[in-house]
Amino acid sequence: MGYFNCFALGFFVALSLASIDVGVAARHLQQLPPIPTLPTTTLPPFPSIPNLPQPSIPSFPRPGALPPLPAIPALPTLPSVPRATLPPLPSMPSIPTIPTTIPSIPFFSPPPSPSP
């Protein structure tokens, strides 16, 4: 446990010393004289985009001028498959019913007490 406290103290001291340098640097930046403005230059204008020739779209034949599609031939008929008949299922035995009433527990009377 003592080792952990020593490690935590050393970590805290190292973090404190590191933050001191940051504070000194920030104060140094605040005390600098103002930065002079830089001269600005004008940029040349962008060149214009030349007009390119438009491609010509070829003309396609009209749908009425196309030859008719060939007719689809009729599919051959398949022979009928005989139906399999399953034998009847055997009858299931009846499930016994669970009684819903709780039988009463017999109560025996206490033995007679001896008379004095």
C-alpha positions as CSV (number, residue, x, y, z in Angstrom):
1,M,0.0,0.0,0.0
2,G,2.9,2.3,0.8
3,Y,4.4,1.7,-2.7
4,F,1.2,2.8,-4.3
5,N,1.1,6.1,-2.3
6,C,4.7,6.8,-3.2
7,F,3.9,6.1,-6.9
8,A,0.8,8.4,-6.8
9,L,2.8,11.2,-5.2
10,G,5.6,10.9,-7.8
11,F,3.0,11.0,-10.6
12,F,1.3,14.0,-9.1
13,V,4.6,15.9,-8.8
14,A,5.6,15.1,-12.4
15,L,2.2,16.2,-13.7
16,S,2.4,19.5,-11.7
17,L,5.9,20.3,-13.1
18,A,4.7,19.6,-16.6
19,S,1.8,21.9,-16.2
20,I,4.0,24.7,-14.9
21,D,5.9,24.8,-18.3
22,V,2.5,25.0,-20.1
23,G,1.5,28.0,-18.0
24,V,4.8,29.8,-18.6
25,A,4.5,29.3,-22.3
26,A,0.9,30.6,-22.4
27,R,2.0,33.8,-20.5
28,H,4.9,34.2,-22.9
29,L,2.5,34.1,-25.9
30,Q,0.2,36.6,-24.2
31,Q,3.1,39.1,-23.7
32,L,4.3,39.0,-27.3
33,P,3.7,42.2,-29.4
34,P,0.9,42.0,-32.0
35,I,1.7,40.2,-35.2
36,P,2.0,42.5,-38.2
37,T,-0.5,42.0,-41.0
38,L,0.8,40.2,-44.1
39,P,0.4,41.8,-47.5
40,T,-2.4,40.2,-49.6
41,T,-2.1,39.4,-53.2
42,T,-4.8,39.1,-55.8
43,L,-5.2,35.8,-57.5
44,P,-5.5,35.6,-61.3
45,P,-9.0,34.7,-62.6
46,F,-9.8,31.1,-63.4
47,P,-9.6,30.2,-67.1
48,S,-12.9,29.7,-68.8
49,I,-14.0,26.2,-69.8
50,P,-14.0,25.8,-73.6
51,N,-17.2,24.7,-75.3
52,L,-16.8,21.1,-76.4
53,P,-18.7,19.6,-79.4
54,Q,-21.8,17.6,-78.4
55,P,-21.8,14.0,-79.6
56,S,-24.5,13.0,-82.0
57,I,-26.9,10.3,-80.8
58,P,-27.5,7.5,-83.4
59,S,-31.0,7.0,-84.5
60,F,-32.5,3.6,-83.6
61,P,-35.2,1.7,-85.6
62,R,-38.7,2.1,-84.3
63,P,-40.3,-0.8,-82.4
64,G,-42.9,-1.4,-85.1
65,A,-40.2,-2.0,-87.7
66,L,-38.6,-4.9,-85.8
67,P,-39.2,-8.4,-86.9
68,P,-41.7,-10.4,-84.8
69,L,-40.3,-12.7,-82.1
70,P,-40.5,-16.5,-82.7
71,A,-43.3,-18.3,-81.0
72,I,-42.5,-20.3,-77.9
73,P,-43.1,-24.1,-78.5
74,A,-45.5,-25.8,-76.2
75,L,-44.0,-27.9,-73.4
76,P,-44.4,-31.7,-73.6
77,T,-46.9,-33.2,-71.2
78,L,-45.5,-35.3,-68.4
79,P,-47.0,-38.7,-67.6
80,S,-49.1,-38.9,-64.5
81,V,-47.4,-40.3,-61.4
82,P,-49.3,-42.9,-59.4
83,R,-50.3,-41.8,-55.9
84,A,-49.0,-43.7,-53.0
85,T,-51.5,-44.5,-50.3
86,L,-50.3,-44.7,-46.7
87,P,-51.7,-47.4,-44.3
88,P,-53.9,-46.0,-41.5
89,L,-52.0,-45.0,-38.3
90,P,-52.5,-47.2,-35.3
91,S,-54.7,-45.8,-32.6
92,M,-52.8,-44.3,-29.7
93,P,-53.4,-45.7,-26.2
94,S,-55.4,-43.4,-24.0
95,I,-53.3,-41.3,-21.6
96,P,-54.2,-41.8,-17.9
97,T,-55.7,-38.8,-16.2
98,I,-54.0,-37.2,-13.3
99,P,-56.2,-36.8,-10.2
100,T,-56.9,-33.2,-9.4
101,T,-58.0,-33.7,-5.8
102,I,-55.6,-34.3,-3.0
103,P,-56.5,-37.2,-0.7
104,S,-57.1,-36.3,2.9
105,I,-54.5,-37.4,5.4
106,P,-56.0,-39.5,8.2
107,F,-56.0,-37.8,11.6
108,F,-55.5,-40.0,14.5
109,S,-56.9,-38.9,17.9
110,P,-54.4,-38.5,20.7
111,P,-54.2,-41.3,23.3
112,P,-56.5,-40.9,26.3
113,S,-54.9,-39.1,29.2
114,P,-54.5,-41.1,32.5
115,S,-57.0,-40.1,35.1
116,P,-55.6,-39.3,38.6
